[in-house]
Amino acid sequence: MSPLLLQFFGSLIAILLIVALAKMMRLGPRPRIDDDAAVAKAAGEVEDGFVPVRTSIARMRHAALARDTDGQIMLIKRHGNRFAGRILGRGAQAREVVDALIVECGDARFGEVRLQLTDAPYWADAINRL
């Protein structure tokens, strides 16, 4: 077997091993929230038993708001290659700006989240009434 052919197959095997390692580590494209099912899945991962009855997904698909039958509101945002979320409480505030809704959940470590929503007034009112 020629040395060039050996080098080619060695390189091919190395590349396939790197791809497999990246998949095992869940590296790859940033996750997106594309539909209500994705919101429900992310919410269920954050809080076991949280079943949203109303959701709203940010235009850039990086964050969402969800409300369950008990009236609890969860804020979900992309955090690295996963999603993180918080159930909003009395410390939460929402304010509308020209093109978005800015939500502060009351947890400084979580930070504020900017969402471009079609129903921002509804969510601002609901969050500020908590």
N, C-alpha and C positions, 0 to 999 in steps of 0.2 A: 504494500500500500504506500502511496506517495506521501511524503511529509506534508504537502499542502492539503491533501485530502484529510489527513489525520488532524491537522490544525483546524480545518473547517468543521469537522464533526465535534472536536473538542470545544470549539467556540459555540456551536449550536447547543450542545448539552449545557454549557455554562449559562447561556441566555435563558434556556428553558427552566433551569433551576432558579434563576433570579426571578423570573415571572411567577413561578410557583411560590417562592418565598414571599413575594409582594402580595399575592392573593391570600396566603395564610395570615399575613400581618394586616390584612384588610386595607392595604394601601391602594390608592387609585383615585378616580375622580371624586370630587366633592359630592356628598349626598344631597338630594333635593327632596322637597316635599311636593309631590306632583298632584296628589288628590286627597280626598277625605280618608281613604283607607290608609294612606301613609301617615296622616295626622293621628288617626286612631292607633296605629301601631306605635308611633313615637310616644304618644300619651300613655299608652299601656306599659311601655318600658319605663317611663318616668315614675308613674304611680299605678301600682297594680290595682286593677278594677276600675280605672277611670275610663268611662265610655262616653265619648263626645256625642252630643245631639245636635250641636251647631258648631261649625268650624269656619275659619276664614284663613286663607293662605296668602302670604305676602307675594307681591308680583314677581319678585326675584326668586321665589321658591326656597328661601333660606330660613324662613320663620313662619309661625302660625299661631293662631289663638283658637282655643277650644273651650266649649262650655258643656258641662254634663247635666244630668237631670236634677241634681241637687243644687244647681246654680253656681258651682265652683268653676272658676275660669283658670285655664292653664295657658301659660306662655311657653312656647317651644321655639328654640333657635338652634342653628347649626353650631356645633362646638367641635372643631377639628373635622374628623371623618365620621362623627356621630351627631346625635341630637341630644340636647339637654333641655330640661324644662322645670318650671316652678309653678306651683299652684299659688295664685295671687291671693293676698290677704288684705287686711286693712291698710298696710303700709304702701300698697301699690297705688300708682298714679298714672294717668294717661293724659296726654295732651296732643291736640291736633296741630300740625303745622301745615304749611301750604300743600305739600304733596304726600304727607305721611302721618302716621300715628306713632308717637314715641311713648313707649311703655317702660316705666320704672317699677320693678317688682318689689322693691324694698330691700333687696339683698345686694349689697355693694359688690360682692364677688361675681354675681350674675351680670351686673351692668344693665344699662338701658338698651332697649331694642327698638329699632326703627323699622316699621312695617308699612309698606304701601298697600293699602286695602281699599276695596270699593265700598265697604260698609264701615269705614272708620268712625263715623259718629255713633253708631250703635255700640261699638266696642268701647269707645271712650266713655260713654255714659255708663255702661255696665261696669267697667272697671272702677270708675270714680264713685260708684254707689256701694262698693264693697265695704 
